[in-house]
Amino acid sequence: MKLTSEKVLVCGAGGFIGGHLVHDLLNNGVNVVRAVDAKPFDTWYQSSEAVENLSLDLRNKDNCYAAAAGMDVVFQLAADMGGMGFIENNKALCMLSVLTNTHMLLAAKDTGVERFFYSSSACVYNGDKQKTADVVPLKEEDAYPAMPEDGYGWEKLFSERMCRHFEEDFGLQTRVARYHNVYGPLGTYDGGREKAPAAICRKVIQAKISGRHEIEIWGDGRQTRSFMYIDDCTKGTQAILESDIREPLNLGSNELVTINQLVDIVEEIAGVKLERKYKLDAPKGVNGRNSDNTKILNSLGWQPSIRLRDGMAKTYEWIESQMLALAR
């Protein structure tokens, strides 16, 4: 399948990843795009007049049918989620995203959609394999036996199984990517839903503006992660949708860093050095998580490759521009 000849629906298009995906689809020559999000238009992170924009709450089944009507391809990115601070304190809200996923699968099946992409998460992986910072990269089969992140991770794993069974039982072609910590410009950087890269950029910029050269870090700073820049995410998302790979695939960088090292990178970009205060009782997630990219390399001949330092520089520059504009 080539997306350029298809009518494409992006669910969650007013969000961070969805907004970037819509723009990338347009840049890649996809001519018919419908963009849907529950948020009012003036709160979308990005929007484009070149597509059909609809404000619809996709937890509602009728709205899902309206969104899917006449479409060939669905990218289902719509979810109620955020960074670790949000998902640890809003487990029920995260699990209610199952309404969106279930109703969108039903609508896709009934309206004749050819292919359905679901954005899952590395939070589906068994927690026992993520207890140490010196983590072994997670392979796709490490999601079982199941012990995912409580709330958000369970919902993602359940929805993966829904995709699998809709393909087996109804013939709806489904594709699943497990996103690993996506970051970049034009996303959330404050308010409680932001993820670590954006939060650290914000804190460093605040320290620089205020002259108080200190930063609060959640956890002890030794927990490890890999972070994927948004351009790699949108490229991989489209490649997985177009592929014949029917099993979930990791979509993430394998450049592993500690949170302390992430702070080092942002300090270097900002040209400051800060005193670190560790909030040990704050939500910090698992101790270590990294992506094993063997399967995506073998399947697509590609893996996310944008260096963390390069992506963080672009992210920092955008967040700084937003914060300085607000400070004026």
C-alpha positions as a LaTeX table, in Angstrom:
\begin{tabular}{lrrr}
\hline
Residue & $x$ (\AA) & $y$ (\AA) & $z$ (\AA) \\
\hline
Met1 & 0.00 & 0.00 & 0.00 \\
Lys2 & 1.15 & 3.53 & $-0.84$ \\
Leu3 & $-0.45$ & 6.28 & 1.19 \\
Thr4 & $-0.33$ & 8.84 & $-1.62$ \\
Ser5 & $-3.25$ & 7.13 & $-3.36$ \\
Glu6 & $-5.39$ & 6.68 & $-0.23$ \\
Lys7 & $-7.95$ & 8.70 & 1.71 \\
Val8 & $-6.42$ & 9.04 & 5.16 \\
Leu9 & $-7.97$ & 9.73 & 8.56 \\
Val10 & $-5.77$ & 10.89 & 11.44 \\
Cys11 & $-7.41$ & 10.51 & 14.86 \\
Gly12 & $-5.85$ & 12.69 & 17.53 \\
Ala13 & $-4.71$ & 15.17 & 14.89 \\
Gly14 & $-4.86$ & 18.07 & 17.34 \\
Gly15 & $-2.24$ & 16.42 & 19.54 \\
Phe16 & 1.53 & 16.53 & 19.38 \\
Ile17 & 2.24 & 13.44 & 17.27 \\
Gly18 & $-1.00$ & 13.67 & 15.29 \\
Gly19 & $-0.33$ & 17.26 & 14.25 \\
His20 & 3.15 & 16.41 & 13.02 \\
Leu21 & 1.81 & 13.34 & 11.20 \\
Val22 & $-0.79$ & 15.37 & 9.29 \\
His23 & 1.86 & 17.83 & 8.10 \\
Asp24 & 4.21 & 15.01 & 7.11 \\
Leu25 & 1.48 & 13.25 & 5.16 \\
Leu26 & 0.82 & 16.45 & 3.22 \\
Asn27 & 4.53 & 16.94 & 2.58 \\
Asn28 & 4.72 & 13.36 & 1.28 \\
Gly29 & 1.97 & 13.93 & $-1.29$ \\
Val30 & $-1.10$ & 12.53 & 0.45 \\
Asn31 & $-3.91$ & 14.63 & $-1.01$ \\
Val32 & $-6.99$ & 13.51 & 0.94 \\
Val33 & $-6.64$ & 13.83 & 4.69 \\
Arg34 & $-9.31$ & 14.12 & 7.38 \\
Ala35 & $-8.00$ & 15.36 & 10.75 \\
Val36 & $-10.07$ & 14.70 & 13.88 \\
Asp37 & $-9.58$ & 15.63 & 17.53 \\
Ala38 & $-11.82$ & 16.13 & 20.56 \\
Lys39 & $-10.22$ & 19.46 & 21.44 \\
Pro40 & $-11.62$ & 22.77 & 20.12 \\
Phe41 & $-9.74$ & 23.90 & 17.01 \\
Asp42 & $-8.06$ & 26.83 & 18.75 \\
Thr43 & $-6.33$ & 24.44 & 21.17 \\
Trp44 & $-4.87$ & 22.08 & 18.54 \\
Tyr45 & $-1.07$ & 22.01 & 18.60 \\
Gln46 & $-1.02$ & 22.28 & 14.81 \\
Ser47 & $-3.66$ & 22.52 & 12.10 \\
Ser48 & $-3.72$ & 22.84 & 8.33 \\
Glu49 & $-6.29$ & 24.45 & 6.04 \\
Ala50 & $-5.32$ & 21.89 & 3.37 \\
Val51 & $-7.21$ & 19.10 & 5.16 \\
Glu52 & $-10.71$ & 18.47 & 6.45 \\
Asn53 & $-10.59$ & 19.34 & 10.17 \\
Leu54 & $-13.29$ & 17.99 & 12.50 \\
Ser55 & $-13.73$ & 18.48 & 16.24 \\
Leu56 & $-15.24$ & 15.17 & 17.38 \\
Asp57 & $-14.96$ & 13.23 & 20.64 \\
Leu58 & $-14.05$ & 9.75 & 19.42 \\
Arg59 & $-15.07$ & 8.10 & 22.67 \\
Asn60 & $-18.55$ & 8.44 & 21.15 \\
Lys61 & $-19.36$ & 5.60 & 18.76 \\
Asp62 & $-21.42$ & 7.70 & 16.34 \\
Asn63 & $-18.57$ & 10.19 & 16.01 \\
Cys64 & $-16.22$ & 7.35 & 15.07 \\
Tyr65 & $-18.51$ & 6.28 & 12.25 \\
Ala66 & $-18.73$ & 9.88 & 11.01 \\
Ala67 & $-14.95$ & 10.19 & 11.10 \\
Ala68 & $-14.28$ & 6.89 & 9.29 \\
Ala69 & $-16.89$ & 7.30 & 6.55 \\
Gly70 & $-15.28$ & 7.25 & 3.09 \\
Met71 & $-11.75$ & 6.70 & 4.40 \\
Asp72 & $-9.29$ & 4.04 & 3.22 \\
Val73 & $-6.74$ & 4.31 & 6.04 \\
Val74 & $-7.03$ & 5.17 & 9.74 \\
Phe75 & $-4.19$ & 6.33 & 11.97 \\
Gln76 & $-5.60$ & 5.90 & 15.49 \\
Leu77 & $-3.49$ & 8.14 & 17.75 \\
Ala78 & $-6.32$ & 9.61 & 19.84 \\
Ala79 & $-5.87$ & 8.96 & 23.57 \\
Asp80 & $-6.12$ & 10.66 & 26.95 \\
Met81 & $-2.51$ & 10.57 & 28.09 \\
Gly82 & 0.59 & 12.51 & 29.07 \\
Gly83 & 3.93 & 12.07 & 30.76 \\
Met84 & 4.65 & 9.88 & 33.78 \\
Gly85 & 3.18 & 12.41 & 36.22 \\
Phe86 & $-0.14$ & 12.24 & 34.39 \\
Ile87 & $-0.40$ & 8.51 & 33.71 \\
Glu88 & 0.54 & 7.50 & 37.26 \\
Asn89 & $-2.16$ & 9.76 & 38.72 \\
Asn90 & $-4.91$ & 9.25 & 36.12 \\
Lys91 & $-5.11$ & 5.51 & 35.54 \\
Ala92 & $-8.87$ & 5.43 & 35.00 \\
Leu93 & $-8.78$ & 8.27 & 32.46 \\
Cys94 & $-6.01$ & 6.49 & 30.57 \\
Met95 & $-7.95$ & 3.23 & 30.50 \\
Leu96 & $-11.07$ & 4.99 & 29.19 \\
Ser97 & $-9.19$ & 5.44 & 25.90 \\
Val98 & $-10.31$ & 1.87 & 25.23 \\
Leu99 & $-13.66$ & 3.39 & 24.23 \\
Thr100 & $-12.00$ & 5.33 & 21.41 \\
Asn101 & $-9.98$ & 2.36 & 20.19 \\
Thr102 & $-12.92$ & $-0.07$ & 20.30 \\
His103 & $-15.34$ & 2.29 & 18.58 \\
Met104 & $-12.79$ & 3.25 & 15.92 \\
Leu105 & $-12.08$ & $-0.41$ & 15.14 \\
Leu106 & $-15.81$ & $-1.10$ & 14.80 \\
Ala107 & $-16.27$ & 1.96 & 12.60 \\
Ala108 & $-13.29$ & 1.03 & 10.43 \\
Lys109 & $-14.61$ & $-2.49$ & 9.95 \\
Asp110 & $-18.15$ & $-1.38$ & 9.13 \\
Thr111 & $-17.25$ & 1.50 & 6.79 \\
Gly112 & $-14.83$ & $-0.48$ & 4.64 \\
Val113 & $-11.50$ & 0.94 & 5.82 \\
Glu114 & $-8.65$ & $-1.06$ & 4.27 \\
Arg115 & $-5.94$ & $-0.57$ & 6.88 \\
Phe116 & $-5.87$ & 0.54 & 10.53 \\
Phe117 & $-2.78$ & 1.80 & 12.40 \\
Tyr118 & $-2.74$ & 1.79 & 16.19 \\
Ser119 & $-0.21$ & 3.76 & 18.23 \\
Ser120 & 0.69 & 1.59 & 21.19 \\
Ser121 & 3.43 & 2.25 & 23.73 \\
Ala122 & 6.54 & 0.80 & 25.33 \\
Cys123 & 4.47 & 0.92 & 28.54 \\
Val124 & 3.03 & $-2.47$ & 27.48 \\
Tyr125 & 6.28 & $-4.23$ & 28.42 \\
Asn126 & 6.63 & $-6.54$ & 31.40 \\
Gly127 & 7.73 & $-4.51$ & 34.41 \\
Asp128 & 10.01 & $-7.30$ & 35.66 \\
Lys129 & 12.28 & $-6.65$ & 32.67 \\
Gln130 & 12.66 & $-2.94$ & 33.56 \\
Lys131 & 13.73 & $-3.02$ & 37.20 \\
Thr132 & 17.33 & $-1.92$ & 36.73 \\
Ala133 & 18.84 & 1.11 & 35.01 \\
Asp134 & 21.27 & $-1.20$ & 33.19 \\
Val135 & 18.40 & $-2.59$ & 31.15 \\
Val136 & 18.54 & $-5.13$ & 28.33 \\
Pro137 & 16.79 & $-3.62$ & 25.27 \\
Leu138 & 13.18 & $-4.75$ & 25.07 \\
Lys139 & 12.20 & $-7.11$ & 22.30 \\
Glu140 & 8.62 & $-7.25$ & 21.02 \\
Glu141 & 8.03 & $-10.64$ & 22.64 \\
Asp142 & 8.92 & $-9.18$ & 26.07 \\
Ala143 & 5.35 & $-7.88$ & 26.40 \\
Tyr144 & 4.38 & $-11.37$ & 27.57 \\
Pro145 & 3.79 & $-12.75$ & 30.14 \\
Ala146 & 1.81 & $-9.56$ & 30.65 \\
Met147 & 2.74 & $-7.16$ & 33.42 \\
Pro148 & 2.49 & $-3.72$ & 31.77 \\
Glu149 & 2.39 & $-0.22$ & 33.31 \\
Asp150 & $-0.71$ & $-0.07$ & 35.48 \\
Gly151 & $-3.62$ & 1.73 & 33.82 \\
Tyr152 & $-2.13$ & 3.19 & 30.65 \\
Gly153 & $-0.01$ & 0.15 & 29.78 \\
Trp154 & $-2.86$ & $-2.31$ & 30.33 \\
Glu155 & $-5.15$ & $-0.28$ & 28.06 \\
Lys156 & $-2.51$ & $-0.20$ & 25.33 \\
Leu157 & $-1.88$ & $-3.94$ & 25.53 \\
Phe158 & $-5.60$ & $-4.73$ & 25.48 \\
Ser159 & $-6.09$ & $-2.51$ & 22.42 \\
Glu160 & $-3.20$ & $-4.26$ & 20.66 \\
Arg161 & $-5.07$ & $-7.54$ & 21.16 \\
Met162 & $-8.25$ & $-5.94$ & 19.81 \\
Cys163 & $-6.38$ & $-5.00$ & 16.63 \\
Arg164 & $-5.05$ & $-8.53$ & 16.29 \\
His165 & $-8.47$ & $-10.13$ & 16.66 \\
Phe166 & $-10.22$ & $-7.66$ & 14.35 \\
Glu167 & $-7.75$ & $-8.75$ & 11.69 \\
Glu168 & $-8.19$ & $-12.46$ & 12.46 \\
Asp169 & $-11.98$ & $-12.39$ & 12.75 \\
Phe170 & $-13.04$ & $-9.61$ & 10.37 \\
Gly171 & $-10.18$ & $-9.20$ & 7.90 \\
Leu172 & $-9.43$ & $-5.57$ & 8.83 \\
Gln173 & $-5.71$ & $-5.14$ & 8.19 \\
Thr174 & $-4.11$ & $-3.70$ & 11.30 \\
Arg175 & $-0.64$ & $-2.36$ & 12.04 \\
Val176 & 0.72 & $-1.62$ & 15.52 \\
Ala177 & 3.75 & 0.42 & 16.62 \\
Arg178 & 5.01 & 0.62 & 20.19 \\
Tyr179 & 6.20 & 4.21 & 20.59 \\
His180 & 9.17 & 4.84 & 22.88 \\
Asn181 & 9.19 & 8.35 & 24.44 \\
Val182 & 8.48 & 10.70 & 21.53 \\
Tyr183 & 9.64 & 14.31 & 21.86 \\
Gly184 & 10.12 & 17.43 & 19.75 \\
Pro185 & 8.81 & 20.95 & 19.09 \\
Leu186 & 5.14 & 21.93 & 18.99 \\
Gly187 & 4.13 & 19.82 & 21.97 \\
Thr188 & 3.24 & 20.07 & 25.65 \\
Tyr189 & 5.98 & 21.46 & 27.88 \\
Asp190 & 4.01 & 22.42 & 31.01 \\
Gly191 & 0.69 & 21.85 & 32.75 \\
Gly192 & 1.24 & 18.29 & 33.97 \\
Arg193 & 1.01 & 16.24 & 30.75 \\
Glu194 & 4.52 & 16.98 & 29.47 \\
Lys195 & 7.17 & 14.28 & 29.14 \\
Ala196 & 10.73 & 14.34 & 30.45 \\
Pro197 & 12.55 & 16.00 & 27.50 \\
Ala198 & 10.11 & 18.92 & 27.36 \\
Ala199 & 9.89 & 19.20 & 31.15 \\
Ile200 & 13.67 & 19.37 & 31.50 \\
Cys201 & 13.91 & 21.99 & 28.75 \\
Arg202 & 11.27 & 24.08 & 30.56 \\
Lys203 & 13.02 & 23.78 & 33.92 \\
Val204 & 16.41 & 24.73 & 32.50 \\
Ile205 & 14.92 & 27.74 & 30.70 \\
Gln206 & 13.10 & 28.80 & 33.88 \\
Ala207 & 16.34 & 28.57 & 35.84 \\
Lys208 & 18.15 & 30.61 & 33.22 \\
Ile209 & 15.46 & 33.31 & 33.07 \\
Ser210 & 15.07 & 33.56 & 36.86 \\
Gly211 & 18.77 & 33.43 & 37.69 \\
Arg212 & 18.10 & 30.65 & 40.22 \\
His213 & 20.53 & 28.09 & 38.88 \\
Glu214 & 18.92 & 24.94 & 40.22 \\
Ile215 & 16.69 & 22.21 & 38.79 \\
Glu216 & 14.35 & 19.64 & 40.33 \\
Ile217 & 14.71 & 16.15 & 38.88 \\
Trp218 & 12.11 & 13.44 & 39.47 \\
Gly219 & 13.75 & 10.32 & 40.89 \\
Asp220 & 17.46 & 9.90 & 41.47 \\
Gly221 & 18.43 & 10.77 & 37.89 \\
Arg222 & 19.93 & 7.36 & 37.28 \\
Gln223 & 16.86 & 5.84 & 35.60 \\
Thr224 & 17.52 & 5.17 & 31.91 \\
Arg225 & 15.45 & 5.81 & 28.78 \\
Ser226 & 15.70 & 6.19 & 25.02 \\
Phe227 & 13.96 & 9.15 & 23.39 \\
Met228 & 12.73 & 9.33 & 19.78 \\
Tyr229 & 12.57 & 12.62 & 17.87 \\
Ile230 & 9.21 & 13.37 & 16.26 \\
Asp231 & 10.52 & 13.23 & 12.65 \\
Asp232 & 11.65 & 9.63 & 13.18 \\
Cys233 & 8.26 & 8.85 & 14.72 \\
Thr234 & 6.21 & 10.14 & 11.78 \\
Lys235 & 8.49 & 8.46 & 9.24 \\
Gly236 & 8.34 & 5.12 & 11.04 \\
Thr237 & 4.58 & 5.37 & 11.56 \\
Gln238 & 3.94 & 5.73 & 7.83 \\
Ala239 & 6.45 & 3.01 & 6.93 \\
Ile240 & 4.83 & 0.53 & 9.33 \\
Leu241 & 1.36 & 1.36 & 8.00 \\
Glu242 & 2.51 & 0.73 & 4.42 \\
Ser243 & 4.34 & $-2.50$ & 5.32 \\
Asp244 & 3.14 & $-6.10$ & 5.49 \\
Ile245 & 4.21 & $-6.48$ & 9.14 \\
Arg246 & 1.21 & $-7.65$ & 11.13 \\
Glu247 & 2.85 & $-8.01$ & 14.55 \\
Pro248 & 3.55 & $-5.05$ & 16.86 \\
Leu249 & 6.88 & $-3.33$ & 16.17 \\
Asn250 & 9.06 & $-1.24$ & 18.44 \\
Leu251 & 9.31 & 2.32 & 17.15 \\
Gly252 & 11.96 & 4.07 & 19.19 \\
Ser253 & 15.56 & 5.16 & 19.34 \\
Asn254 & 18.05 & 2.78 & 20.94 \\
Glu255 & 20.31 & 5.65 & 22.13 \\
Leu256 & 20.12 & 4.97 & 25.87 \\
Val257 & 20.78 & 7.76 & 28.40 \\
Thr258 & 20.19 & 8.37 & 32.07 \\
Ile259 & 17.95 & 11.25 & 33.09 \\
Asn260 & 21.09 & 12.92 & 34.48 \\
Gln261 & 22.68 & 12.64 & 31.04 \\
Leu262 & 19.55 & 14.15 & 29.47 \\
Val263 & 19.91 & 17.10 & 31.84 \\
Asp264 & 23.60 & 17.35 & 30.87 \\
Ile265 & 22.58 & 17.66 & 27.21 \\
Val266 & 20.05 & 20.41 & 27.89 \\
Glu267 & 22.49 & 22.31 & 30.12 \\
Glu268 & 25.06 & 22.20 & 27.33 \\
Ile269 & 22.52 & 23.51 & 24.81 \\
Ala270 & 21.50 & 26.29 & 27.22 \\
Gly271 & 25.05 & 27.16 & 28.21 \\
Val272 & 24.37 & 26.82 & 31.95 \\
Lys273 & 25.25 & 24.52 & 34.82 \\
Leu274 & 22.59 & 23.95 & 37.48 \\
Glu275 & 22.49 & 22.57 & 40.99 \\
Arg276 & 20.38 & 19.43 & 40.98 \\
Lys277 & 17.66 & 18.73 & 43.53 \\
Tyr278 & 16.28 & 15.18 & 43.40 \\
Lys279 & 12.61 & 14.60 & 44.25 \\
Leu280 & 12.72 & 10.94 & 45.17 \\
Asp281 & 8.98 & 10.61 & 45.85 \\
Ala282 & 7.92 & 11.93 & 42.43 \\
Pro283 & 6.54 & 9.65 & 39.69 \\
Lys284 & 9.49 & 8.28 & 37.73 \\
Gly285 & 8.25 & 5.12 & 36.02 \\
Val286 & 10.42 & 2.06 & 35.56 \\
Asn287 & 14.14 & 2.14 & 36.34 \\
Gly288 & 15.25 & 1.33 & 32.81 \\
Arg289 & 13.76 & 1.04 & 29.32 \\
Asn290 & 15.32 & 0.83 & 25.87 \\
Ser291 & 14.16 & $-0.30$ & 22.43 \\
Asp292 & 15.51 & $-3.41$ & 20.72 \\
Asn293 & 15.34 & $-2.43$ & 17.03 \\
Thr294 & 16.30 & $-5.79$ & 15.52 \\
Lys295 & 12.82 & $-6.50$ & 14.19 \\
Ile296 & 12.19 & $-3.08$ & 12.60 \\
Leu297 & 15.66 & $-3.15$ & 11.00 \\
Asn298 & 15.07 & $-6.61$ & 9.56 \\
Ser299 & 11.54 & $-5.74$ & 8.43 \\
Leu300 & 11.98 & $-2.23$ & 7.04 \\
Gly301 & 15.74 & $-1.80$ & 6.65 \\
Trp302 & 15.45 & 1.34 & 8.81 \\
Gln303 & 15.38 & 2.47 & 12.40 \\
Pro304 & 15.08 & 5.85 & 14.17 \\
Ser305 & 18.47 & 7.53 & 13.88 \\
Ile306 & 18.19 & 11.24 & 14.79 \\
Arg307 & 20.71 & 11.90 & 17.56 \\
Leu308 & 19.29 & 12.94 & 20.92 \\
Arg309 & 21.58 & 15.99 & 21.06 \\
Asp310 & 20.30 & 17.21 & 17.68 \\
Gly311 & 16.64 & 16.67 & 18.47 \\
Met312 & 16.92 & 18.25 & 21.90 \\
Ala313 & 18.53 & 21.36 & 20.41 \\
Lys314 & 15.48 & 21.89 & 18.16 \\
Thr315 & 13.10 & 21.13 & 21.00 \\
Tyr316 & 14.88 & 23.50 & 23.39 \\
Glu317 & 14.90 & 26.30 & 20.81 \\
Trp318 & 11.13 & 26.03 & 20.27 \\
Ile319 & 10.23 & 25.83 & 23.97 \\
Glu320 & 12.51 & 28.77 & 24.74 \\
Ser321 & 10.83 & 30.85 & 22.03 \\
Gln322 & 7.41 & 30.09 & 23.52 \\
Met323 & 8.45 & 30.87 & 27.08 \\
Leu324 & 10.25 & 34.11 & 26.16 \\
Ala325 & 7.19 & 35.24 & 24.19 \\
Leu326 & 4.98 & 34.62 & 27.23 \\
Ala327 & 7.42 & 36.46 & 29.50 \\
Arg328 & 7.31 & 39.66 & 27.44 \\
\hline
\end{tabular}
